[in-house]
Amino acid sequence: MNNSPDTRPGASEEAVDKAPEAIAQGVDEDVVESNRRLFSGWQWLLLGAMAIAYSSFHLISLNVYPMETWSFRIVHIAGALILGYAFYSGCRFAGESGTERSPAWLAWASYALLIPAAYSLVQVFLMNQAISGGAMRIDPQVETWHYGYPLLFATVGGILFSWLYRQVREKLSPADLVLMVCALASAGYLLVMFNTPLRAATGTAFAPIGISWAALAGSLLILELTRRVAGLALVVISAIFLAYVWAGPYLPGFLGFPGLSFNRFFSQVYTDTGILGPTTAVSSTYIILFIIFAAFLQASKVGDYFVNFAFAAAGRSRGGPAKVSIFASGLMGMINGTSAGNVVSTGSLTIPLMKKVGYPGRSAGAIEAAASTGGQIMPPIMGAGAFIMAEITGIPYTEIAVAAIIPAVLYFASVYFMVDFEAARKGMRGMRKDEIPQFRRLAKQVYLFAPIIILVAALFMGYSVIRAGTLATASAAVVSWISPNKMGPAAILKALQLAGTMSIQIIAVCACAGIIVGVISLTGVGARFSSLLLGLAGFSQLLALFFAMCISILLGMGMPTTAAYAVAASVVAPGLINIGIQPLVAHFFVFYFAVVSAITPPVALASYAAAGISGDNAMATSVTSFKIGLAAFIVPFMFFYSPAMLMEGTWLQILRVGVTATLGIVLLAATVQAWFFGPVKAWMRVVMLIGALCMIYGGIYTDIAGLAIGGALFMFQRGIHGGGAKPIASS
């Protein structure tokens, strides 16, 4: 393509005058999934009010009137279940793709299930009255026949009917109404029992049988909602772990264990050992708070500003839209916490523009997927991953955020140079001045970065995460008052409603991950896996790390980042710590591979989402995104060999490792793209790869060797190609 500038007199001024105010519009719009209901009229008002109340409940509980911990988490999950079954359908809608509405008898059968569901809910009130009247326990026969069986019958029946009952998109299914009542009945019983001395009996023969029935129904409701909002991957993994509870006595080797009874397992899985444990602890505090923060940013159109700012800053460089994708998707992905969701929001704009300047659809989708995935490892928010890591490890959040700086720089540098070298190789142009917003105009609105700056400053000043997040949320509303998108009372209510619906997926996923964590904790499989890693480390620590990498990626495939890390941290991280790796290094190792599972074939959710926009083959896009994000598969191994990458060491060591690893990443990108200052021959790519790995490794002697190789290649390429070479293939 032609890169020559326009030299006509006054052309520059003319281009500035023609430059659009903005080209990103709608990045902040809520992405509506194919199975999301779109209500109108009184239903829209009612469910919107419920979502607002749900978000407001968290803000008030976290900042003003705190609740007892278990009660707060039970309400947190129950609210998400009720909203989730209201907003998300279990099957396709009637009228879409020729799908017909269900027969009348199925509707009446669904409504009939409201009788046992309501009956179990009434029993909760009766049991509460009995305990308030001084009763020490409830008769187990009453709990089983008048509460457990009706609740389980209604829950299973409601789930099955919801798979069959097809309703128009604007109306609620009666089967889902049954499930909403069941969620209320399950949570209601747990709230009653866990606020009595009977709470101490969980996991023993003295636990009330009703807890097991409520937990079983609650677990089924969580699994079904997870299927609706996140797909089957996590549900299948959870089902395998649940089957393991009873299959343990029949399994050979290190997998075998005595097994658990129904009452012991389910009376304990819905406690802080499992569902109410670390994953829900984080989703009910940090994650929900940052979802509200993100919703306020969306309501004030800050996402549009981020993307336009990136276009103004990088749009004119070669392959400009791809570099815009890196910056914009990194910023958005840091906040919203889901790689695939970020691809959909920013990729709908950046992928078509990348194709416009010459990137094939496959590369355009892969770049967007890699950049969006990188947002999950970008401090300070890291898609809420930093807060989960702080909760699980007990390491201060600020230490985790600082440790993440160099790895994040290496990852984004890798993606950037992959993009730049491909653009040079193919002779791509940037965008013209009249195609992008003028930087001078956008610089006047740089105050829109203030909420994120306030968040970071508050955290490093020692404020709690909750207080810092609340201040940042309030500042987003205040800053909007001096921007073109002022947030009045209606916009604030809209942001709270948006936060309520946005939170459903991540809360369901965290609760589902809690089931897996509960199985790991109660069966001891994590300890047995640790002993296996310890045995492998006796032969080779590198082999143990490679095995841990494979397990982390497998556990993360098809799962959102939060759940992927939570599960991998329970299974893999303890084993790495046992072989002598520092806790911070072990958890970062696991976290990185849980994140990059989103771009790892064969189940690469972020790549598949990008392929849907680019129109290219999904598997080919995932392979290309794997290649572009290659640094993320190498850098975690360097945490072990060079802890200075995680800010562990003297400033001189950290500076040396940071600089040489960055240079190594440049060589790695040149190796993959077969372009440095010009075409790179096969033998040179081999030498480049050796030099890159030497510098990424981080040892002082390997750094010297890598710098020598890099310097020699630099001089050789400059000698052959001078200021640059002609592209291999012009697009």
C-alpha positions, 0 to 999 in steps of 0.5 A, a space after each residue: 500500500 502507498 505510504 507516501 505523505 500528501 505534500 499538497 500545500 495546506 494538506 496538513 491543515 485540511 486533514 486536521 479539519 477533516 479529522 473526526 472528533 471520534 471514531 469509536 462509538 458504542 464500545 461502552 454499550 452492553 453486549 447482549 448475549 443470544 440467550 439474554 431476555 429483552 424485557 419491556 413495560 412493567 417487567 423491564 421496570 421490575 427487573 431493572 429495579 431488582 438489578 439496581 437494588 442488587 448493586 446498591 445492596 453491595 455498595 451499602 453492605 461493603 461501605 455502610 452496614 456490613 452483614 455477617 460474612 456467611 449471610 452476606 455471601 449467601 445473599 450475594 449468590 442468591 441474588 445473582 441466581 434470581 437475576 440470572 434466571 430472570 435474564 438468561 434463558 435455558 434454550 433458544 427463544 421462540 420465533 428465532 430460526 423457525 423455533 416454535 413456541 412450546 405447547 400449552 401443557 408444558 406451560 401448565 406443567 411448569 406452573 405446577 412446579 411452583 406448588 412444591 417450590 412455594 411449599 419448600 419456601 413456606 417451610 423455611 418460614 415455619 422452621 425459622 419461627 420454630 427456631 426463634 421460638 426456642 427449638 434446638 433442631 428441626 425434626 429430620 423427617 420434616 426437613 426431608 419430606 416437607 422441605 428437601 424432597 419438594 425443593 429438589 423435585 421443583 429444582 430438577 423439574 424446573 431445570 429440565 423444563 427450562 431446556 424444553 420450554 420456548 418462550 418469546 424473548 420479551 417474556 419470562 419462562 414459568 420454568 425459570 420463575 420456578 427456579 427463582 423461587 427455588 433459589 430463594 428457598 435454598 438460600 433462605 434455609 441456609 440463612 436460617 441454619 447458619 445463623 444458629 449454633 447448628 452451623 458448627 455441625 457442618 461436615 459431621 454426622 450431627 449436621 441437619 439433613 436440611 442443609 444437605 438438601 439446600 446445598 444440593 439444590 443450590 449447587 444444581 442451580 449454580 451449575 445450570 446458571 453457569 451453563 447458561 452464562 459461561 457454557 458447558 466447559 466449567 460445568 463438565 469440569 465441576 461434574 467430573 470433580 463431583 463424581 470423584 467424591 463418590 468414585 474415589 474408593 474405586 480409583 487406583 494409585 494416588 487418585 484413590 481415597 475413602 470417599 464421603 457420605 452424601 450428608 457430610 459432603 453437601 453439608 460442608 460444600 456450601 460453607 467457606 470450605 467450598 461455595 462460600 469460600 475464597 472465590 465467592 469471598 472475592 466475587 462478593 467484595 472486590 469483583 462486584 465493586 469493580 464491576 460497578 466501577 466498570 459500569 460507571 465508566 461505561 455509563 460515562 462513555 470512558 471506554 469510547 474515550 480510551 479507544 479514541 485516545 489509542 487511535 489518536 496516539 498510535 493510529 498513524 503508525 504502520 499497522 496502526 489499528 492493530 497497535 490501537 487494539 493492543 492499547 485499547 483492549 489492554 485498558 478495557 480488559 484490565 477493567 472488565 475481567 473477561 477476555 472474550 467479552 473484551 474481544 466482543 466490545 473492542 474487537 467489533 471496531 478494531 478488527 474491521 479497521 485492521 482488515 482495512 489496512 491490510 491484515 488478513 482476517 486471521 491475523 486481525 482476530 488473533 491480535 485482538 484476542 491476544 491483546 484482550 487476553 493481556 488485559 487480564 495480566 495488566 496491573 493495577 486491576 488485572 481483571 480482578 485477578 490481583 485481588 483473588 491472588 491477594 485473598 488466596 495467598 495473603 500477600 498484600 495487593 500492592 506487592 502483587 500489582 508491583 510484581 506484575 509490571 515487568 511481566 505485563 510490559 514483556 507481554 505487551 511488548 511482544 504483541 506490539 513487535 509481533 504486530 509491527 514486524 508483520 506490518 513491515 513485512 507486508 508493507 502495511 500503512 497506518 491510518 491517514 490523519 483525516 481518518 483518526 481523531 486529532 490528538 490535541 482535541 482528545 488531550 483536552 479530555 485527559 481528565 477522564 483517566 482520573 478515576 483510574 489514577 485515583 484508584 491506583 493512588 488510593 491503593 498505594 496510599 494504604 486505603 483498603 481495596 473496597 474504600 479505593 474502589 468506592 472512591 474511584 466509582 464516585 470519582 467516575 460520576 463526578 468527572 463525568 460532570 465536566 465531560 460531554 456525557 454527564 451522569 445525572 440520577 438517571 445515568 447513575 441508576 442505569 449504571 447500577 442496573 448495568 452492574 447488576 446484569 454484568 455481575 451475573 456471569 462472574 458470580 455464577 462462575 465463581 460460585 461454580 468454581 467454589 464447588 470444585 475448590 470444595 471437592 479439592 479441599 474435602 477430598 484432599 486431591 490437591 495434596 496428592 497432586 502436590 506429592 506427584 509434582 514433588 516426585 517429578 521435581 526429584 527428576 527435574 524441576 523443569 519437568 514439574 513446571 511443564 506438567 504444572 503448566 499443562 494442568 493449569 491450561 487444561 483446567 482453564 480452557 473454556 473458563 473465564 479468567 477468575 474461575 480458571 485461576 481459582 481452580 488452578 490455584 487450588 490444584 497446582 499452586 500448592 504443589 509448586 510451593 512444596 517443591 521450593 518455589 516462592 508463593 508469589 512466583 508459584 501463584 503468578 506462574 499458575 495465574 499466567 497459564 490460566 489466563 492464556 488458556 483463552 488463546 490456547 488451542 483447541 479451546 480458546 474462547 477469546 480467539 473464537 470470539 474474535 474469529 466470529 467478528 473477523 469471519 475467519 476460521 476459528 481454529 486457525 485464529 486460535 493458532 495465530 493468537 497462540 503465536 502472537 502471545 508466545 511470550 506469555 508461555 515463556 515468561 512464567 518459566 523465567 519467574 522461577 529462574 529469575 525472580 527479579 522479573 517479579 521485583 524480587 531482588 536489588 534495583 540493579 538486578 531488576 533493571 538489568 533483567 527488565 531491559 535484557 528481557 525486553 530486548 529478548 522479547 524483540 528478538 523473539 518477535 523477529 524470530 516468529 515473524 521472520 523480519 527484523 530490519 528486513 527478511 530473516 533467513 532460516 539460520 538467522 531465525 535459529 540464532 535469534 531464538 537462541 539469543 532471545 531465550 538467553 536474554 529472557 532467561 535472566 542470568 548474567 552470563 546468558 544476558 551477556 551471550 544474548 546481548 552479543 548475539 543480538 548486537 551481531 544480528 543488529 549490525 548484520 541486518 543494518 549492513 544488509 538492509 540499511 534503513 529498511 527493506 522492501 516488504 515481501 508481499 504488499 497488501 
